[in-house]
Amino acid sequence: MTELNAERARQAIVEHTRRLAESAAAAGPDAAVPTAPKWTVTDLVEHVGRTQHWVAEIIERRITDPTQLPTELAALPSGPDAWQAWLTESAQRVANACSDDALDAPVFNPSADERSGTRFWMSSMVNEAVVHGFDAAGAAGRPVEVDADIAAALITNHLAMLTAPTWAMQRSESANAIRGTGQTLQLLATDTADAWSVERRPDGATWQPGTRPADVTVTGPARSLLLTLTRRLPLADRDTTGIGVDGDIALIQHWIDNTAHDSD
């Protein structure tokens, strides 16, 4: 499976946040965000900057107890002219917090999976910058590029989140919806060597790398797979995304409908 080393992940956080800030400036503060219909660009910028500062503090303070998570959120600058500097600061802060020395330090991991807390948060922050960068670009009518290795790593992160031990506690409706009786889904990236196999079991969904017989197989560039899974691109828009579906299309559509969250 494609994995991002720490330096590549830190660079992605900073670079995709920079692109997000540029798109936000081009769109304007009151612009609607088509892929997050409840948000304006102001809401999007505030969410990303606050989240990055919040996560940076968790790692900097080596917080392990969820009852001690920060309660004060960073303030969005009053004028849009200050947004780019503010986002540059927040992205660099969280990238610096994810230093090599912090990667395996004791830090709270809300997914309760095998990753260290810092590695969990680092992947989450790459996801925030990339997916919300796409949101901001859509608001500005700008194209957005996502390198295949970054997209593939984020698909793995996406599936890890959905099958984490704490997912049912955090998103019970989603966890219940993706339980099943053995239905299988497969994702194949056409621009990397990655493949992901998902099984919907009565006790919850599971995933594993590699290929296997499946009820539905979805193929396409890693970028298109990621943005389709996160409901940023419609599954039906296959002519422009390069996505192919072989098998039970209702099964993959059900998965997408119940695992992606518009404003997350």
Secondary structure, DSSP 8 states (H G I E B T S, - for coil): -----HHHHHHHHHHHHHHHHHHHHHH-TT-B-TTSTT-BHHHHHHHHHHHHHHHHHHHHTT---GGGS--------SSGGGHHHHHHHHHHHHHHHT-GGGTTS----TT-SSS-HHHHHHHHHHHHHHHHHHHHHHHHT------HHHHHHHHHHHHHHHTSTTHHHH-HHHHHHT--SSEEEEEEESSSS-EEEEEEETTEEEEEES----SEEEEE-HHHHHHHHTTSS-TT-HHHH--EEEE-HHHHHHHHHTT--TT-
